[in-house]
Amino acid sequence: MVLRGLFLALLILPALVAAGNGIPEQLALTKVTDRVYSAIGATAPGTYENHGHNNNLSFIITEKGVVVFNGGDNYLLAKSFHNSIRSITDKDVKYVVNENAQGHSMLGNSYWRDQGVPIIAQNEAIKEFEHQGEAKLASMQRRNKEKAEGTYVAVPDIGFEERYDLDMGDVTIELHYFGPGHSPGDLALWVPEEKLLITGDLGFHQRLLAVFEDTDTGAWVESFDKMTSQLDPDIVIPGHGAPTTIDVVAKETRGYLVFLRNAVIEILERGGGLDDAYQIDQSQWSYLDTFEELAGKNAGRVYQDLEFEYF
């Protein structure tokens, strides 16, 4: 079975700590398939200690070169990831794809821009980064201190609306926008020859998803359903968490969103208030990392969002 081999291919590289800035010379990689590797981020918020590496940085080796998914949180982290890529292949990186406009996806673009690599994102994500990039950079600099060295705002070069295909010779890499998810411009990457899906932040595993102020949870469910109706993956690399199956990602993403929305709707229908939302029993999801930090906040934000829609 494909996934049996996947889970046996554990970390294949040690994280070698650089003497100067504390960021590893290379990031530990998980071999997902013969051509796809991922540096799995921490299932926790970005911190100084994890260098902002709390999302998955992946790459695909093709006949024409390497395609990278996510620019990384900062210049030095992106450089470490590039060193990891070079330990596997001597092929050049041809494209970097940003999953959305969050800092840990786009701030590392600065490194890739200096390497002359074209950067791709969905149009809504580009607009968000154009308006908020400097604020995201300042926030990362406060957190990462000297580890932020070299990082600057590098807006993606290439935007698209619904789909963008990369002909990489032996494989075609499809970039899909199914609609808003965790962020307005979330995209997913599909490798049909591998039946492999990189969901970006449309999919979470092993950690509780966060509902942001601009997260439309109803649209997220619709986008997730659109994705799974069009694609039938054998392997999924989620935005957060280890490679797994689409059923697991659906449970921990769509399942949680539907659960929380239904619980809030029930409160609204009986005339309850925000305090009731904070008391929703979410214990069935307590096995997920960041549950304690996010469960209550998520309930409050979903209540405020649905209260506006409901009335």
Secondary structure, DSSP 8 states (H G I E B T S, - for coil): -HHHHHHHS-B-S---B-TTTSSBSS---EE-SSSEEEE---SS---TTTTT--S-EEEEEETTEEEEE---SSHHHHHHHHHHHHHH----EEEEE-SSSSHHHHTTHHHHHHTT--EEEEHHHHHHHHHHHHHHHHHHHHHHGGGGTT------SEEESSEEEEE-SS-EEEEE--S-SSSTT--EEEETTTTEEEEEEEEE-SB-----TT--HHHHHHHHHHHHHH---SEEEEEESS-B-HHHHHIIIIIHHHHHHHHHHHHHHTT--HHHHHT---GGGTTSBTHHHHHHHHHHHHHHHHHHHH-
